[in-house]
């Protein structure tokens, strides 16, 4: 019997429009070393019946539960996974450019526990809308988190199953349900996981009105800021190093919106020492732009 090298987990809730295409796109990129674990999270549309069409595929496990949310569905999939590594997929997104093999090569060659990659944002009709910048170093990634952004698509991640199980890391189902992706990644980092990135597009992330990442916006903002504040307290040196990397003289406009948001938050919550530290490492032109934003808002 072949060892399962990677389990691809797909939590599903009311994804009837895309789920077949998503499953097919995964099947096109895998061989006998892979399995797909699909969890239907109490869908009320035709998602489960469409998933059941694949029940005769030996590489696919189909699970179902009452509606408990994407975190619970993801955790159920992880607990039923057999692979040495786990790759996350959203039910309405697509892997591209031989994603899984490239991530496995990267994560094994570099001895890492967590890997993500570049993505394309697509609309409801599969048209490419943008190719966002993805932080390529640990310090840059920590800056993104401190500014309230994950920095990469959660669906593009791959991680060591033994690492998360040994450290009891799972998607939060209670306290941080609005920011479970960021909490999961932060927990991995806090337990000394080594992160790496595939520096090419390996994932197509769908943005539309009912996307999972756009629901519960108020809760998501509150939970994200709680995690971001913890990161600022524990890893402020990484944050400033990330800013220095991203906002050098040749790259002073990169990710300006995130930087302005972070500086404004530091000022408003009274973290004046951190506020002044960040201001002091920026070039003069960028400081003027930041102050214009602060004054206008």
N, C-alpha and C positions, 0 to 999 in steps of 0.2 A: 504493500500500500504506500502510495506517495505521501511524503510529509507535506502538510499544508504550511507553506511559507508565509502566506498573507491572507488574512480574512478581510474582505471588503464589506463594511456594514452600511446598510441603507435604512434609516428610519423613515417611515412613510405615513403621512396623514393627508388624505384628500388630494392625492396627486394624480388623479386618473388621466389628466391631459398629457403628462410627461413620463409616467413611470415606466411604460414599456420601452420607450426610446432610451431612457436612462439605463435600464437593465441590459438592453441590447448593446449599448455603447460600452458597457463594462465587459460583457461577454466577448466582444471583439478584441479585447486587449489582454485576455488572461489565458492561462493554460492549466494543466492539472495540478500545479503547485498552489493554486488559488481556490478560495471558496467565497461565496457571496452569502451574507446573512442579512435577510430582509425582515424587518419588524413592522407589521401594520399596527399603528397606534390608534385603533378603534375608528378607522375611516368610515364616513357616512356616505361616501360616493362609491364608485365601482373599483376603487384601487385594489382591494383584496381579491376580487374576482379576476382582475387583470394579472395580478401577481401570481395567482394560483395556476395560470397557464404555464408557468415555468416549473411547476412542481415535479415534473419528471426529469429535470436537469440534475444530474448527480452532484454538481458543484454548488447547488443552491439550497440553503436552509430557509424555510418560511416559518416565521413565528407571528403570533398575534396577541394583543393585549387590549384591555379596556383603555380608553383614552386617558393617558397619564402625562402626555407631553413628550417633546423630543428628547429631553434628557433621560427620562425613564426608558424610552424606546432604544436609545443609544446604549445605555447601560445593559439592558437585556441582551442586545446583540453582542456586546463585548463579552458578557459572561457565557455566551453560547459559542463564541469564536474558538477556533482550533489553531489558528495561525500563529507563527512566531511574531508577526507584525500585524497591526490592524490599520486599515486605510478607511477613512471616513468618506462617505458620499452623501450629498443631499439628493432627495428623490426627484428633483426637477433640474438637476445639473448634469454635465457630461465630462468624463475624463477624455483628454486628447493627448496626442503626441507621445503615445506609449508611456503614459503617466506612471503606471505601477512598476514597470521594470526600471524606469529611470529613478524612481524614488527608492526602490530596493537597493539598486546599485549605490546610490548616494549614501544612504543610511548605513549600509554595511561597510562600504569602503572607508568611511570616515569614523566608524565606531560610534554613531550617534543613536539617541533614543527617540528623536522627534524630527520630522521633516515636513516641510511645506513647499509650495512652489508658486510661480507666477500664474496669473489667471487673466481671462478675458471676461468682461461683464456682457451678458447677452440679454435681449429683451424677450418678451413673451413669444415672439415669432422667430427666435434664434438669430436675430441680427446682432452683430457685435457693436456694442456701444462704446466701450473703452477698454484699455489695458492698464490698469492701475499700477503704480509703483509699489513694490513689495520690499520691505526692509531686509537687507542682506547680511546684517551682522547682529550679534546679540545686543550691543548697545543701541543700535537703531531700533531694533524690535522693542526694547524696553522703553525707549522714548515714545513709540507709538502707543504702547499700553498705558503709560502714564498720562498720555493725552486723550485716552478713552477710546482708542481704536485697536482692534485686534491686529490689523496690518496685513492680514492674509485671509483667504477663505477657509473657514473651518473644514469645509468639505474637501479641501486639497491636502489635508494632513494625513500623515502616516506616523505611527508610533509603535514602540516596543510593547507588546502585550505583557511580558514578564515584568517590565519596569513599572507599569501602572498598577498591576495586580499586587506586586510586592510592596508598593508604596501606598496601596489602597486609594488610588486616584480614580475617581469616576466623575461623570457629569453631575453637577449639583442639581438635585431635584426639588429643593425646598427654598434655600435662602437666596440663591443667585440664579433663579430660573430665567431671568431676563438677560443674563450675561454669562450663560453657562460655558460658552466657547472660550471666552477670555479667562474665566476662573479655572477651567481645565488646563489651558496652556500655562497659566501662571503657577498652578500647583505643580505641574511637571518641572518648570524652571526652578521653583523653590526647593524641589527635591534633587536638584543638580543634574537634571536631564541635559544632555548636549543637543543643541538645535543645529539644523542645517537646512539649506534651501536649494531647490533646483532652479537654476537661473534661466528658465525658459517657461513659456506658457504650457501648463499641463492640465489645466482645468478651466471649464466654462461655467461661470456662476450666473445664475439667472436672477434678475432683479425685476420684480413686478409687484402689483398691489397686494397680493396675498402671500408674498414670500415670508418664510418663517422668521427671517431676520428683521422684518418690518412690523411684526406684531408686538403688542405690549410695549410700545415705545417709551412710555413714562417709566415703567418698571425697569426696562433695559437701561435707561439713562441713569437712574438712581443706583442700580446695582453696579454698573460699569464704573461710576465715579467712586464708589466704595473701594473697589479693587484698585483703581488708579491711585487713590490716596495712599493705600497700603504700599504700592510700588514706589511712590515718591518718598515715603518714609524709609523704606528699606534699601532702595537701589538708586538714590538720587545721583550718585556719581556716574552710574551707567546712563542715566537720563541725560546728564550734561555732556558725556562723551558722545552719545548718539546725536545730540544737537550739533556738536562741533563737526561731526562727520557729515551730517546732512546739509548743514547750512554754512559751508565754507564759502570763500569768495566767488568760486566758480558756480556755486549751486545755491545762491542765497534765496531763491524763490521756491525751492523745493518744499512741498508739504507745509506751506506757509499757514494754511488754515488751521492745521493741527497745532502748530507752534503758537499762533495767536490765541487759540482757545486755552492752551495750557497756561500761558503767561497771565491771561485774564483771570483764570481760576485761582492761580496762586495769589494774585493781588486781592481778589474779592474775599477769599477765605482768611486773609491775614498772614499768609506765609511770606512775609516780606523778605526774609533772608534768602529763601529759595528764589523768590521773584528777582531780587537784585543780582543773585549769582547767575541766573539765566541771562538777564539783560547784559551783564558784564562780559559775557563770552560772545555776544553777537556783534557783527560789524555795524557801523554807524547807520548806514542806509536801512538796514533791517530793523534797527531799533526805532527809527523814525516811523517806519511803516507800522510797527507794532503799536506805538503810542497813538497813531491815527485811528487804529481799530479800537483801542481802549477808550479814546475820547468819544468816538462816534457811537459806541454802544454802552 
